[in-house]
Amino acid sequence: MNKKLRAKITESLAAVVPVTMIVLILCMTITPMPLAPLMLFLAGACLLIVGMGFFTLGADMAMMPIGEAIGSQMTKFKHLATMLISCFLIGLIVTIAEPDLKVLAGQTPGVPDMVLILAVAAGVGFFLVISFLRTLLRWKLQWILMICYFVIFVLAAFVPRDFLAVAFDSGGVTTGPITVPFIMTLGLGLTSIAKGNDEGSDSFGLIALCSVGPILSVLILGMIYQSSGGSYTPLSIPEVDSTRDLSLQFGRALPEYISEVFSALLPILAFFVIFQLFFLRLRKRQLIKILVGMLYTFIGLTLFLTGVNVGFMPAGNYLGQQIAGLSYNWILIPLAMLIGYYIVKAEPAVSVLNRQVEEITGGAISQKVMMTGLSIGMACSLGFAMVRVLTGVSLLWFLIPGYALALGLSFVVPPIFTSIAFDSGGVASGPMTATFLLPFAMGACEALGGNILTDAFGVVAMVAMTPLIVIQLIGLAYKLKTRTPRHGLAPMPIEEEEVIELPVLDNRMRDDMIDTIPEEESKTSL
């Protein structure tokens, strides 16, 4: 086995094992689970581990280099209109291909599926254009977000209550594992036009703005159609009496996810081929590496989505029902917080974001700090979500003060922490949230006799909100500790600057730099 692939699978094993152990302990103590959902869960965990390993390696080899190369090339276009149209088309086509968007469309029966898909995709495309203009014209991210969320909460007052949670959930759902690595590194390429002190913060913020588009789109559709925001069909646990039945459950679902992942990756590959033929003209070695990376991404995401949808969804729903049915159902809150703290590590795009943050900041914001902040944020969000399930409190009672605090912090912390924080909200609310935590909340709400659409939905929105606050609080602590007056990261001492050399770059970045040297120059240097 490839050494890098083995290392990635080992990392994913460390991320998935804690959640698996928590579920097994609950099954052996307060919530005994039938063998059918338990066998599905364990088999799904195995697929999850292997899938995450392939996906993260594929993202490093293909998705991120493609996004960065296309972003850098777009800045070389002579006409601004060409750049803006390219941004819009990339956002539109990549979002249409996002597998989670089809799930969102199925939850809104009052709106035709294709109308919702096109509206959400257009929203992402429009805000990708806004992101490019923000980089080009040096607009402040916090002011853009302030205006956008003011409009969002004004519109929320005119939208049917059942539609509200689905609308806010859509912001996290549509920035999934396909779009996040690509758009994030697209932003890194676009920052080549930025010439200022905030180039690091300009590298982030695209995910934050692209998460706003779906919320606005779904809210506007809710006002137009004035329909119920979604439908809920109780989840049925399939019968699994043998290993043959177990393999059949995953075998039946596998072709569906192969098709979904293929259709999601195809537009990105098509964009790359067009840019390669007309602009990039990368060398053969780079092309082979990218194509192998795309294959790894395809295999990994297919296994991951099959594992979480077939294996984790029934287990999450069953656990939520059983815990909520206990006489001491208040234990839902601490247990959900414990699960949330560890499950964020299994989100496929989180590790991509954390590595990107560490690279851009030169290690000033480490992967460990980012993961700790995201874990705390996820734990808080699940705690608040279970309070909603138990009490039926409106989602707006949490979102309005939460976003007010997050936007207020954006004016006192270094800009790069604001950009990273608002990106992390979209990244943390990925497929693990949609396929385990949301069914967990649905199961608990069903057992308590609550309204699924208003009390259980909204978990994704809560998960997308709390990291905004936690990461910025880390930034505030950093600012107080360093007491630096400049808007950015604290400057390093001169003595340390003098000894920093090429090893600060990771292997992927060094390989890509070497690959850009023409054949003749490389032979001469040797």
C-alpha positions, 0 to 999 in steps of 0.5 A: 500500500502507498505510504501516504495512503496508509498514513491518511487511513491511519489518521482517519482511523484515529478520527473515527474510533472515538465516535465508534467507541462512544456508540458501542459503550451506549449500546452496552449500557443505557441504550441496547441496540438490535444487531441490525443497526449495530452491524450496519453501523460497524460496517459503515465505520469501516467504509468511513475509515477507508473512504476518508483516507482515500478522499484526503489524499485525493484532495491533496493530490488533485482537488486543491491543486486544480482549484489553486491553478484555476484561481491563479489563471483567472486573475490573468484574464484581461477583462473583468467581465470574463473573470466574473462570468467564470466565477459565476459559472464555476459556483453554479456548476459545481453546486448543482453537482453537490450530492447533498443539494439533492437531499435538500431539494427532497426536503422541500416538496412545496418547491419543484426540485429543479427550481430549488437546485438552480436557485441555490446554485445561482446563489452560490455562483453570485456570492462567489463573484462577490468573493472575487470582488472582495479580494480585488477591491479590498472589501472588508469581510465583516461588513459584507457579512453584516449586511448579508445576515441583516437581510437574512434575518429580515427575510426570516420574519416573512417565511413560514416557520416550517421553512425556516430551519431548512433554509438555514440548514441549506447554508451548511449542506451545500458547502459539502466535501466536493465544493469545500476543497475546490472553492477554498483553494480557488480562493488561494489562487485568486489572492495572487491579485491581492497586494496588501497586509491581509493576503492571508485573510483574503485566502479564506472567506469564500466558503463563508460567503458561498454559505450565505447564497443558499440561505437567501435563495431558500428564504426567497423561495419560501416567500414566493411559494409560501409552503411548508419547508419540508417533509419527514418520513420516519426512518425504517431500520432494514432487516439484517439477519446475516452477513449476506443481508449486510453486504446486500444493503451496502451493495444496493446503495453503492451504485447510487453513490457511485453515480452521485460522486461521478456527476459531482466530480465531472464538472470540476474535471471538465473545468480543469481540462478546459483550463489545461488545454487553453491556459495551464499546459501543465507537464505530464507528471503533474497531469498524471498526479492530478488524475490519480488524485481524482481517482482517489477522491472518487473512491474515497467519497463513494465509500464515505457516503455509502458508509455514513448513509447506510450505516450511520443514519439508522444508528443515529436515529435509533440512539436518539429515540432510545435516549429521549425515551429514558426517564432522565432524558436530560442526558441527551444534552451531555451525550450529544455534546460528547458525540459532537466533540469527537464526530467533527474530526470525522468530517472529510473537509475539516482536515483539508481546512486545518492543513490549509490554515496551518500552511497559509499562516506559517504554523501560527494557527496550528491544526491542533488549535483549529481542531480543538476550536471546532470540537468545542464549537461542535459540542456547544452546537449539539448541546443547544440543538438538544435543548431545542428538541427538549423544549421546542424553543424557536431556532431564531432564539439561538441564531440571532444572538449567536450571529450578533456575537460572531459579527461583533467579534469580527470587528475586534479580532485580527481579520484572518481569524474572522475569515477562517471562523466563518469558513469553518462553519460551512466546513464543520456542517458536512455529511456526518452532521446530515447523516448521523447528528440530524437523524439523532435529533429526529429520533429524539424529537419523534420519541418526545412527540415534538415537531420534526420540521421545527425542532429537529431540523436546524441542527446543521444551522447550529453546527454552522454557527458555533465555530464562528464564535469559538474560532474568533474567541481564539483569535481574541485570546491570540490578540490579547496575548501578542498585543500586536497593533497590526491587522494580521498575525503577529510578526515573528522575531528577526532571529527566527526569520533568519533561520526559516528556509524551504522545509517550512513548505510541505511535500505537495507544495515543493513537488508542485514548485519543482514541476513548474520548472521547464525540463531544460532548466532542471537539467541545467541546474543538475 
